[in-house]
Amino acid sequence: MERDTQSSRTEADQENGSSLFHRRLKHRTETKFLLHRLTVIGRLSCGAADRRAVLDHYEKLILSLQRIRAGEDVTGLLLLYPQHVLLVIECSTEALLSVLQDLRHMEENSGPILEPRILLVSHDLPRRLFQRWSHKLLDESESQRTLVSDELSPERLVRDTLHQILRLGRLLLNRTQQTTGSEVIGDEVLKEASDAVPPQAAVTRLLQMETLLSPARYISTYHTPLHLRLDSESVWPAGEHLQIV
């Protein structure tokens, strides 16, 4: 009897999968879509007084994406500095491509965001960091709370900026769990974690890095099929001249 119980338990484990691989595979099948996080920086074409047009643009874009693909929420963060912008969006693969195409269109047509550059794209996230869409219009003093040393290397600057975004996201996550309501980041949040907001000077320096991809280059690089060269094409003599005896 005990042997039969162990045998049936083993068969059940083999069928359902008891390894970490099977658990993650089950989690993926239960998830409706893959979750990605896009982090973009750019320069504003409008003045500080007209930044709300950028905010309205993304609110309309997010509503449109969620209307087209019901059940696939688009969340994230929009920081509007006096002259620059930092955008973080968490969404599905299809929505990610739509956001990238929108950024490419703005760059090619001198839209509200000039010279957008991709700081990071994180694929297949296990969970959201941003539970809703949040935004903040920063004034000069708020965008300069954290100083940026000119001695920082580009790699260190990228790492520090991403670390600040994660810290700000965790803080907003805790706030979201405690309260609901306005999508505007309150001043009390900035006071509580002023060093978690990347300063405008950091965004300015990051935009000078030639290694950061534009939306057009990213789409071209990661959404174009690869044409791999076969080994038979790079050997001599060519395969058709070889005879197998």
Secondary structure, DSSP 8 states (H G I E B T S, - for coil): -HHHHHHHHHHHHHHH--SHHHHHHHHHHHSSS--EEEEEEEEESS-GGGTHHHHHHHHHHHHHHHHHSTT---EEEEEE-SSEEEEEEEE-HHHHHHHHHHHHHHHHTT-SEEEEEEEEEE-S-SS-S-SSEEEEE--TTGGGSS---TT--HHHHHHHHHHHHHHHHHHHHHHHHH--S--B--HHHHHHTGGGS--HHHHHHHTT-TTSB-HHHHHHHHSS------GGGSSSS-GGG----
